[in-house]
């Protein structure tokens, strides 16, 4: 492997070389800084930023520096105020800095690969925007990646820099379109040791569900399902009610070959009766995503402005930003607030009426926090009529189904409530959901609904499940017990900074700073057929350290704890190994 280009996170052993190379390039060669007798040039952000290194065997070739937003300050702060460069405050970007390559390697692919590695590192930690200082004489290289000048030039010593910025999604798309084949060719001769995937995910929203790759998506090895713990999706740990299983098994051949009621009339009537809602205020779909795509596609255009919570369910960002192309702002939930939604902050953000749509997932996924309906009702009442509110109550049953805004949605044209029947009723494989809106809005969506939107087995299962509230109430209560037990087991492990239960059928676990990333721990757990969800790509607020765990039954929860213990031990042993053996301790 000595002749293969290696990309990795810098280790403490790289520190002296980085400082020495910085001095040779930026003090002696370029004159940006005065020459120091020590022959070393440090950085005020050392200890807080991250270095990625390119090397061939023992020969180090170059590095690039990354400053994540959670550091709270940037290298650019030395040159410009936040008023002069508001992107630093408004967009919480990642800063890419001091791309530096040894002179004899500058004609190789090392520099572009370091830039690509930096982009992948940022994307894997939920970054949505990057800023950079590009030396004027190298500007073409930066422009080729899709970065664009923001209109600010910085002078430092004898060197001038352009301040550049770009959205991570656009940069990823540009790099793929312009350099995808080259990257694939280079990949064959690359030792990629970064804790992020080399290639971005194919088009589509990133969800859990990787566990199915272990079972086999061609369904030829279905017995593997008994060996895999699918805790990376929020499917129920319990089966649907006995009545549901009975109705599905009574005549499965008939259910498979028979067309369902065209408009799911019986399901609509059952929802209306059970929830105490007018049937004309309802519309059904094959899961929440079906309703989201259908409704948002009708209501929004690229000129629409949307407010999302951050972090929150990724499908909303995917549809609004990537599919429709809306202008999307985010109300950042804060770790120091326990991830709770502050109604006062929400009201301040929405009172002006500048948003066409505000999306609130309640209880929120993945934070697991719930905002009382009365608090949301007061905020909605304070916003202008032009702002539509989409309230996602997929997990409300774990709190109290009565604490719903569905009644308000049935009479207020500004409010729509979406509810999945998948998670609460153990029907994820069936795909059934409904929304509640005022009659005119609901009728418009029904007009744009194709016939047979919900399959016959799904209609049979959903109607029957809604008729068995006692069974599900007991299962929801049992879920809370299992969640507490799972949290207690994970808290006993050394390596986690926090285990946060929330109120739903999952919990979130944050690793300690300086330890392994969530990506690496999730990968290690898969060696034990335990699948967890790395939350890093969802939001920079998670700092690459948080993963989500779905509550399973007692046996599978014990396997989750055991897999996490083994993973932590394996990663600790690897970190203690020499750099040449693949150690990943970061500067």
ZATORZA-126347 format. One line per field, with one value per residue (C-alpha): residue in three letters; x, y, z. Coordinates in Angstrom, 2 decimals. Example, Ala and Ser with C-alpha at 12.3 -4.5 7.8 and 13.67 -1.06 7.14 Angstrom:
<nodes>
r: ALA;SER
x: 12.30;13.67
y: -4.50;-1.06
z: 7.80;7.14
</nodes>
This chain:
<nodes>
r: UNK;UNK;UNK;UNK;UNK;UNK;UNK;UNK;UNK;UNK;UNK;UNK;UNK;UNK;UNK;UNK;UNK;UNK;UNK;UNK;UNK;UNK;UNK;UNK;UNK;UNK;UNK;UNK;UNK;UNK;UNK;UNK;UNK;UNK;UNK;UNK;UNK;UNK;UNK;UNK;UNK;UNK;UNK;UNK;UNK;UNK;UNK;UNK;UNK;UNK;UNK;UNK;UNK;UNK;UNK;UNK;UNK;UNK;UNK;UNK;UNK;UNK;UNK;UNK;UNK;UNK;UNK;UNK;UNK;UNK;UNK;UNK;UNK;UNK;UNK;UNK;UNK;UNK;UNK;UNK;UNK;UNK;UNK;UNK;UNK;UNK;UNK;UNK;UNK;UNK;UNK;UNK;UNK;UNK;UNK;UNK;UNK;UNK;UNK;UNK;UNK;UNK;UNK;UNK;UNK;UNK;UNK;UNK;UNK;UNK;UNK;UNK;UNK;UNK;UNK;UNK;UNK;UNK;UNK;UNK;UNK;UNK;UNK;UNK;UNK;UNK;UNK;UNK;UNK;UNK;UNK;UNK;UNK;UNK;UNK;UNK;UNK;UNK;UNK;UNK;UNK;UNK;UNK;UNK;UNK;UNK;UNK;UNK;UNK;UNK;UNK;UNK;UNK;UNK;UNK;UNK;UNK;UNK;UNK;UNK;UNK;UNK;UNK;UNK;UNK;UNK;UNK;UNK;UNK;UNK;UNK;UNK;UNK;UNK;UNK;UNK;UNK;UNK;UNK;UNK;UNK;UNK;UNK;UNK;UNK;UNK;UNK;UNK;UNK;UNK;UNK;UNK;UNK;UNK;UNK;UNK;UNK;UNK;UNK;UNK;UNK;UNK;UNK;UNK;UNK;UNK;UNK;UNK;UNK;UNK;UNK;UNK;UNK;UNK;UNK;UNK;UNK;UNK;UNK;UNK;UNK;UNK;UNK;UNK;UNK;UNK;UNK;UNK;UNK;UNK;UNK;UNK;UNK;UNK;UNK;UNK;UNK;UNK;UNK;UNK;UNK;UNK;UNK;UNK;UNK;UNK;UNK;UNK;UNK;UNK;UNK;UNK;UNK;UNK;UNK;UNK;UNK;UNK;UNK;UNK;UNK;UNK;UNK;UNK;UNK;UNK;UNK;UNK;UNK;UNK;UNK;UNK;UNK;UNK;UNK;UNK;UNK;UNK;UNK;UNK;UNK;UNK;UNK;UNK;UNK;UNK;UNK;UNK;UNK;UNK;UNK;UNK;UNK;UNK;UNK;UNK;UNK;UNK;UNK;UNK;UNK;UNK;UNK;UNK;UNK;UNK;UNK;UNK;UNK;UNK;UNK;UNK;UNK;UNK;UNK;UNK;UNK;UNK;UNK;UNK;UNK;UNK;UNK;UNK;UNK;UNK;UNK;UNK;UNK;UNK;UNK;UNK;UNK;UNK;UNK;UNK;UNK;UNK;UNK;UNK;UNK;UNK;UNK;UNK;UNK;UNK;UNK;UNK;UNK;UNK;UNK;UNK;UNK;UNK;UNK;UNK;UNK;UNK;UNK;UNK;UNK;UNK;UNK;UNK;UNK;UNK;UNK;UNK;UNK;UNK;UNK;UNK;UNK;UNK;UNK;UNK;UNK;UNK;UNK;UNK;UNK;UNK;UNK;UNK;UNK;UNK;UNK;UNK;UNK;UNK;UNK;UNK;UNK;UNK;UNK;UNK;UNK;UNK;UNK;UNK;UNK;UNK;UNK;UNK;UNK;UNK;UNK;UNK;UNK;UNK;UNK;UNK;UNK;UNK;UNK;UNK;UNK;UNK;UNK;UNK;UNK;UNK;UNK;UNK;UNK;UNK;UNK;UNK;UNK;UNK;UNK;UNK;UNK;UNK;UNK;UNK;UNK;UNK;UNK;UNK;UNK;UNK;UNK;UNK;UNK;UNK;UNK;UNK;UNK;UNK;UNK;UNK;UNK;UNK;UNK;UNK;UNK;UNK;UNK;UNK;UNK;UNK;UNK;UNK;UNK;UNK;UNK;UNK;UNK;UNK;UNK;UNK;UNK;UNK;UNK;UNK;UNK;UNK;UNK;UNK;UNK;UNK;UNK;UNK;UNK;UNK;UNK;UNK;UNK;UNK;UNK;UNK;UNK;UNK;UNK;UNK;UNK;UNK;UNK;UNK;UNK;UNK;UNK;UNK;UNK;UNK;UNK;UNK;UNK;UNK;UNK;UNK;UNK;UNK;UNK;UNK;UNK;UNK;UNK;UNK;UNK;UNK;UNK;UNK;UNK;UNK;UNK;UNK;UNK;UNK;UNK;UNK;UNK;UNK;UNK;UNK;UNK;UNK;UNK;UNK;UNK;UNK;UNK;UNK;UNK;UNK;UNK;UNK;UNK;UNK;UNK;UNK;UNK;UNK;UNK;UNK;UNK;UNK;UNK;UNK;UNK;UNK;UNK;UNK;UNK;UNK;UNK;UNK;UNK;UNK;UNK;UNK;UNK;UNK;UNK;UNK;UNK;UNK;UNK;UNK;UNK;UNK;UNK;UNK;UNK;UNK;UNK
x: 0.00;3.07;2.38;-1.36;-2.64;-4.15;-6.72;-7.29;-7.99;-4.83;-3.42;-1.38;1.73;0.99;0.97;4.66;4.66;1.51;3.02;6.33;4.69;2.50;5.60;7.46;4.53;2.86;5.87;8.92;7.34;4.37;5.18;1.73;3.26;6.62;9.34;9.55;12.95;11.25;10.30;6.76;3.48;0.54;-3.12;-5.35;-8.01;-5.72;-7.42;-10.85;-10.56;-10.02;-7.21;-7.52;-4.20;-3.07;-0.11;1.67;2.87;5.02;5.31;2.86;1.78;-0.70;-3.54;-6.70;-8.28;-11.98;-13.69;-17.19;-19.87;-20.03;-16.56;-18.25;-15.57;-13.86;-10.50;-12.32;-13.14;-9.55;-10.22;-13.91;-16.67;-19.89;-21.66;-19.28;-19.75;-23.25;-23.12;-21.05;-23.95;-26.97;-26.03;-23.80;-21.35;-18.33;-15.08;-12.53;-9.08;-5.38;-5.40;-1.66;0.39;4.11;5.70;6.72;3.17;1.29;0.86;-0.86;-4.48;-3.68;-5.15;-8.45;-8.85;-8.31;-10.98;-13.32;-12.59;-13.37;-16.71;-17.62;-16.63;-18.86;-21.81;-21.58;-21.97;-25.06;-23.30;-25.41;-23.00;-19.23;-17.06;-13.43;-10.54;-9.10;-5.73;-6.26;-3.76;-5.56;-9.05;-9.80;-9.35;-11.88;-14.33;-14.13;-15.59;-18.61;-17.52;-18.41;-16.96;-19.10;-17.57;-14.98;-11.22;-8.85;-5.22;-2.84;0.81;1.86;-1.09;-4.62;-7.59;-11.13;-13.84;-15.88;-19.09;-21.32;-24.17;-23.08;-25.88;-24.91;-21.20;-21.83;-23.94;-21.37;-18.47;-20.42;-21.40;-17.98;-15.62;-17.60;-15.75;-12.37;-13.24;-14.28;-11.01;-8.97;-10.98;-9.49;-6.04;-7.11;-6.84;-9.87;-9.62;-12.04;-15.06;-17.46;-18.58;-16.49;-19.49;-22.60;-25.91;-27.81;-30.65;-33.37;-33.91;-31.66;-33.68;-32.94;-33.60;-30.06;-30.93;-32.75;-29.44;-28.46;-31.70;-31.57;-33.67;-34.32;-36.17;-34.24;-32.80;-35.74;-34.77;-31.99;-34.66;-34.51;-30.80;-30.89;-31.89;-33.53;-33.11;-32.26;-35.92;-38.79;-41.02;-42.97;-41.27;-44.65;-46.90;-50.24;-53.22;-54.47;-57.58;-55.41;-53.45;-56.71;-58.29;-55.12;-54.84;-58.53;-58.29;-54.90;-55.42;-58.60;-56.90;-53.97;-55.97;-58.91;-59.00;-59.70;-62.45;-61.42;-61.25;-60.70;-64.20;-64.44;-61.06;-62.00;-65.27;-63.46;-60.88;-63.67;-65.59;-62.59;-61.03;-64.27;-63.61;-65.80;-65.09;-64.92;-61.83;-59.80;-57.54;-55.60;-52.35;-49.87;-47.88;-46.93;-44.42;-47.16;-49.16;-46.12;-45.14;-48.69;-49.59;-46.30;-46.18;-49.58;-48.85;-45.21;-43.01;-39.33;-40.41;-42.01;-40.37;-40.52;-39.51;-38.36;-37.18;-33.55;-33.01;-36.22;-37.54;-35.38;-38.15;-39.34;-35.96;-35.63;-39.00;-38.83;-35.15;-34.14;-37.40;-39.27;-36.34;-37.96;-36.12;-35.81;-34.95;-34.41;-35.33;-32.43;-33.32;-30.56;-28.85;-28.57;-32.38;-32.82;-33.86;-37.22;-39.13;-39.44;-42.87;-41.62;-38.79;-41.20;-43.65;-40.91;-39.85;-43.36;-45.24;-44.23;-45.93;-42.90;-43.31;-45.64;-45.32;-44.12;-43.52;-43.59;-43.06;-44.63;-43.34;-40.23;-38.15;-35.25;-35.12;-38.06;-39.40;-43.05;-44.58;-48.04;-50.86;-52.04;-48.64;-48.65;-52.26;-51.34;-48.40;-50.55;-53.23;-50.60;-49.54;-51.10;-53.55;-51.02;-48.87;-49.89;-48.91;-48.15;-48.18;-46.80;-48.22;-46.88;-45.72;-48.40;-49.88;-46.80;-47.79;-51.58;-53.70;-56.04;-53.28;-53.77;-54.36;-56.54;-59.69;-58.20;-57.04;-60.55;-61.85;-58.81;-57.64;-54.14;-53.54;-53.01;-52.28;-50.62;-50.71;-49.10;-50.80;-47.56;-45.53;-48.23;-50.22;-47.36;-48.34;-45.14;-45.14;-48.73;-48.21;-51.28;-51.63;-54.12;-54.21;-56.76;-57.52;-60.45;-62.98;-61.91;-58.22;-58.98;-61.26;-58.57;-56.05;-58.55;-59.03;-55.29;-55.22;-55.06;-57.59;-56.75;-54.18;-54.11;-53.96;-56.71;-54.52;-53.55;-57.17;-58.25;-55.39;-55.85;-59.62;-59.22;-56.38;-58.43;-61.13;-58.76;-57.61;-57.06;-54.42;-52.44;-52.70;-51.11;-48.33;-47.59;-47.32;-45.05;-42.87;-42.12;-40.97;-38.70;-37.31;-36.33;-34.69;-32.74;-31.59;-30.42;-28.43;-26.71;-25.93;-23.84;-21.41;-18.27;-18.00;-21.36;-21.82;-25.61;-28.55;-31.70;-35.03;-37.53;-41.17;-41.47;-40.32;-36.66;-33.80;-30.70;-27.18;-24.29;-20.67;-18.05;-16.03;-12.68;-14.00;-15.20;-17.80;-21.36;-20.65;-17.89;-19.83;-22.86;-20.57;-19.03;-22.44;-23.37;-20.67;-23.01;-26.12;-27.34;-28.44;-28.58;-29.13;-26.29;-27.92;-24.83;-26.04;-29.32;-27.98;-24.66;-26.17;-25.31;-21.59;-21.14;-21.49;-25.16;-27.07;-30.66;-31.86;-35.36;-36.88;-37.12;-38.20;-36.11;-34.04;-33.16;-32.52;-29.99;-28.31;-28.18;-26.41;-23.99;-23.20;-22.54;-20.23;-18.26;-18.11;-16.77;-14.11;-13.05;-12.85;-10.91;-8.37;-8.07;-7.53;-4.72;-2.97;-0.17;-1.10;0.33;-2.17;-5.08;-5.48;-8.07;-7.44;-8.00;-6.02
y: 0.00;2.28;3.71;4.13;7.59;7.50;9.99;10.03;12.21;13.71;12.19;13.85;12.45;14.67;17.92;18.86;18.14;20.24;23.19;22.81;22.58;25.59;27.59;26.56;27.46;30.45;32.11;31.21;30.61;32.99;35.64;35.58;35.35;36.45;33.81;32.20;30.95;27.75;26.86;26.17;27.97;27.09;28.02;29.76;27.11;24.13;21.81;22.77;22.33;19.03;18.24;15.75;14.40;12.87;10.50;7.73;5.22;7.12;10.14;12.90;14.88;17.54;18.52;20.61;22.16;22.05;24.25;22.98;25.47;24.04;25.50;28.89;30.84;30.74;31.60;34.28;36.10;37.40;39.34;40.25;41.06;39.08;42.16;42.11;38.36;37.51;34.00;32.95;33.74;33.09;29.76;28.05;26.94;24.66;26.46;24.79;26.34;26.17;23.51;22.82;20.34;19.62;21.29;18.14;16.73;19.80;18.51;15.34;14.74;15.26;18.77;18.03;14.82;16.68;19.19;16.34;14.62;17.87;18.15;14.55;15.09;18.16;16.47;13.45;15.77;17.50;20.54;22.56;25.35;25.81;28.92;29.06;31.44;30.69;32.12;34.37;32.51;29.20;30.61;28.52;25.31;26.44;27.68;24.29;22.69;25.01;27.49;31.10;34.44;36.35;39.71;39.95;39.92;39.39;40.51;38.70;39.61;39.24;36.99;37.87;35.57;35.50;34.56;31.77;30.00;27.26;24.98;21.42;19.98;22.09;21.42;17.67;17.77;19.88;17.64;14.55;15.96;17.37;14.95;11.79;9.55;10.88;10.28;6.71;6.12;7.58;5.63;2.36;3.47;5.19;4.10;5.95;5.92;8.72;7.97;8.98;7.17;7.95;8.50;10.55;8.78;8.31;10.75;10.43;11.14;9.37;7.11;4.19;0.71;-0.43;-3.57;-4.90;-5.14;-7.76;-9.68;-9.36;-6.96;-9.70;-11.64;-14.85;-15.14;-14.09;-16.39;-13.85;-11.57;-13.59;-12.79;-9.04;-6.33;-3.58;-0.67;1.86;2.34;3.18;0.24;-1.09;-3.80;-5.51;-7.20;-5.72;-6.71;-10.31;-9.11;-7.59;-10.79;-12.75;-10.60;-10.76;-14.54;-15.31;-15.23;-13.82;-14.97;-12.88;-9.87;-10.12;-10.38;-8.07;-4.34;-2.32;0.28;2.94;5.90;3.95;5.00;2.53;3.54;7.22;6.50;4.53;7.29;9.87;7.85;6.92;10.38;12.34;14.20;15.07;12.63;15.46;16.80;13.63;12.35;9.07;7.95;5.09;6.38;9.89;10.32;9.83;12.65;14.91;14.64;15.06;18.04;19.93;19.45;21.14;24.01;24.97;26.30;27.32;30.81;29.48;30.05;27.24;26.97;23.60;22.53;21.44;18.60;17.03;14.36;14.48;13.90;17.49;19.00;16.59;17.48;21.23;21.79;19.07;18.16;21.49;23.86;26.11;28.67;26.81;28.33;26.37;26.99;25.34;23.28;23.49;20.80;23.17;23.51;19.75;19.90;21.34;23.54;27.02;28.40;31.98;31.47;29.80;32.68;35.26;33.45;33.11;36.20;38.30;35.94;35.60;31.82;30.03;26.82;25.94;22.26;21.00;17.32;16.68;14.61;15.43;12.82;12.41;14.50;12.68;15.90;16.92;20.40;20.68;21.28;24.38;26.04;25.36;26.49;29.86;30.33;29.45;31.91;34.66;34.14;35.68;33.79;33.37;30.97;27.31;24.96;21.28;19.36;15.82;13.73;10.32;9.50;11.30;8.04;7.59;10.80;11.16;10.86;13.44;16.08;16.57;19.58;17.52;19.26;22.65;21.44;20.34;23.92;26.18;26.45;27.36;24.06;20.50;17.54;14.44;11.12;7.84;4.60;2.71;3.27;3.44;0.47;-1.81;-1.43;-0.05;-2.74;-1.87;1.86;3.74;7.32;10.17;13.92;16.29;19.64;21.97;20.44;22.52;21.67;18.00;17.85;19.40;16.78;13.98;15.20;14.82;11.37;8.45;5.65;2.84;4.89;2.30;-1.43;-3.80;-5.58;-2.17;-0.98;-4.20;-3.94;-0.23;-0.44;-3.45;-1.84;1.29;-0.95;-2.39;0.61;-1.41;-3.64;-0.70;1.39;-1.49;-1.86;1.88;1.80;-1.25;0.63;3.27;0.54;-1.04;2.38;3.09;-0.34;0.14;3.59;2.21;-0.52;1.92;4.35;1.64;1.67;3.77;5.99;7.70;11.32;11.05;8.77;10.75;8.92;11.45;10.36;8.05;4.57;5.49;7.16;9.06;8.37;10.85;9.75;11.67;14.34;13.01;9.49;7.60;9.11;7.84;6.64;4.35;2.98;2.25;0.46;-1.66;-2.66;-4.01;-6.63;-8.03;-7.75;-4.80;-1.84;1.66;5.05;7.55;10.99;12.91;13.68;15.02;18.08;19.69;20.07;16.42;17.09;13.64;12.06;11.04;7.99;6.89;3.54;2.18;0.42;-3.32;-6.19;-7.22;-9.82;-7.51;-4.58;-6.75;-7.44;-3.70;-3.03;-5.91;-4.75;-1.19;-2.51;-4.59;-1.72;0.72;-1.77;-2.44;1.27;2.07;-0.64;0.65;4.24;3.08;1.37;3.12;5.43;2.99;0.42;2.76;4.78;7.55;9.83;13.38;16.49
z: 0.00;0.08;-3.39;-2.86;-1.96;1.49;2.82;6.57;9.54;11.00;14.16;16.92;15.22;12.20;14.17;13.81;10.07;9.54;11.41;9.60;6.14;6.91;7.80;4.63;2.38;4.03;5.67;3.55;0.13;-0.02;2.59;4.14;7.63;9.00;9.17;12.60;13.89;15.07;11.51;12.72;12.04;14.23;13.92;16.45;15.83;16.46;18.90;17.59;13.85;12.01;9.56;6.74;5.46;2.17;2.35;0.46;2.98;5.48;3.16;3.99;0.93;1.98;4.25;4.47;7.56;8.46;11.03;11.95;13.04;16.56;17.22;17.36;15.49;12.12;10.59;8.58;11.82;11.76;8.57;8.39;10.85;10.96;9.56;6.60;6.16;7.48;6.00;9.03;11.35;9.18;7.60;10.21;7.49;7.66;6.81;4.53;4.97;4.20;1.51;1.43;-0.60;-0.62;-3.67;-5.50;-5.28;-6.52;-10.05;-8.79;-7.83;-4.13;-3.84;-5.66;-3.66;-0.39;-1.43;-2.33;0.99;2.81;0.99;1.84;5.51;5.70;3.98;6.26;9.26;8.00;6.53;4.13;3.25;3.13;3.11;2.04;1.43;-1.99;-3.00;-6.00;-8.18;-7.48;-7.93;-11.03;-9.05;-6.46;-9.09;-10.81;-7.69;-7.80;-5.12;-5.90;-4.68;-2.19;-3.12;-0.37;-0.93;1.99;2.08;4.44;4.18;0.55;-0.31;-1.41;-1.02;-2.37;0.11;-1.49;-0.59;-1.89;-0.87;-0.12;-2.25;-5.27;-4.82;-4.57;-7.73;-9.60;-8.63;-9.62;-13.00;-13.91;-12.25;-11.47;-13.91;-12.81;-9.16;-9.88;-11.72;-8.86;-6.30;-7.51;-6.37;-3.17;0.44;1.83;5.63;6.45;8.61;5.81;2.64;-0.45;-2.70;-1.91;-1.63;-4.85;-5.49;-2.89;0.77;3.23;5.52;7.77;6.45;5.71;7.65;4.57;2.75;5.34;4.83;1.05;-0.99;-3.54;-0.77;-1.53;2.00;4.15;7.06;7.70;9.16;12.37;12.78;12.12;14.62;12.49;14.92;12.20;11.30;13.63;12.86;15.82;17.87;18.35;15.76;14.74;16.84;16.74;14.90;12.16;11.76;11.61;8.92;6.79;7.10;6.54;2.73;1.63;-1.95;-2.24;-0.60;-3.01;-6.24;-5.48;-6.18;-3.03;-2.57;-5.08;-2.70;0.53;1.57;4.45;5.83;5.66;7.49;10.20;10.76;10.96;13.57;15.72;15.66;15.84;12.60;9.61;6.80;4.28;6.07;5.41;2.66;2.69;1.14;0.96;3.92;5.01;2.20;-0.38;1.23;1.62;-2.03;-3.24;-1.07;-1.26;-5.03;-5.24;-2.86;-3.34;-6.14;-6.32;-5.20;-1.99;1.37;3.93;7.60;8.96;12.38;12.57;13.26;12.00;9.63;6.52;3.98;4.41;3.52;0.60;-0.92;-0.37;-1.23;-3.67;-5.39;-5.55;-4.99;-2.38;-0.28;3.04;6.41;9.58;13.19;14.99;18.03;20.61;22.60;25.57;25.55;25.64;21.96;23.04;20.62;22.16;21.19;21.66;19.13;16.72;17.07;16.49;13.31;11.86;13.05;10.05;7.61;5.36;5.17;2.79;4.80;8.30;9.10;12.70;13.47;16.89;18.61;16.66;14.93;15.65;18.86;20.46;21.98;22.13;22.15;23.80;21.33;23.22;22.78;19.03;18.74;20.25;17.86;14.84;15.93;15.95;12.31;9.18;7.01;4.16;6.19;6.00;8.84;8.32;11.63;11.45;14.31;13.29;16.83;18.85;20.15;22.34;24.14;23.97;20.83;22.35;22.29;18.57;16.37;14.02;15.26;14.47;11.07;10.12;10.39;9.89;6.24;7.45;9.24;7.99;10.26;8.82;10.66;9.70;10.66;10.02;13.18;15.85;14.57;13.44;9.77;8.23;5.55;4.64;3.97;5.18;6.38;6.41;6.70;8.17;6.55;6.04;3.60;0.59;1.01;1.62;-1.42;-3.62;-2.51;-3.03;-6.61;-7.14;-5.57;-8.02;-7.60;-5.21;-3.21;-0.41;-1.14;-0.04;2.56;3.96;4.10;5.83;8.32;9.07;9.61;11.88;13.86;14.52;16.02;18.63;20.72;23.89;22.32;20.98;24.15;26.06;23.45;23.53;27.31;27.10;24.61;27.25;29.67;27.07;26.14;29.74;30.07;26.84;27.93;31.28;29.54;27.19;30.01;31.65;28.73;28.85;25.79;25.58;26.61;26.83;26.21;25.52;25.75;24.43;24.40;21.40;20.33;19.96;21.77;20.72;21.92;21.74;21.86;23.77;22.02;20.93;20.63;17.57;15.27;15.09;11.55;12.74;15.71;13.53;11.08;13.83;15.17;11.75;12.20;14.86;12.63;14.70;12.59;14.10;12.43;12.19;12.53;11.38;7.81;9.17;10.97;11.95;15.42;16.03;15.40;13.87;17.31;17.63;16.50;16.89;18.22;17.71;20.71;20.13;22.39;25.40;23.59;20.72;23.07;24.88;21.54;20.84;24.14;23.58;20.04;21.23;23.95;21.47;18.99;21.58;22.65;19.05;18.18;21.35;20.51;16.95;18.07;20.35;17.44;15.51;12.65;10.11;11.35;10.65;13.85;13.54;16.52;15.24;15.98
</nodes>
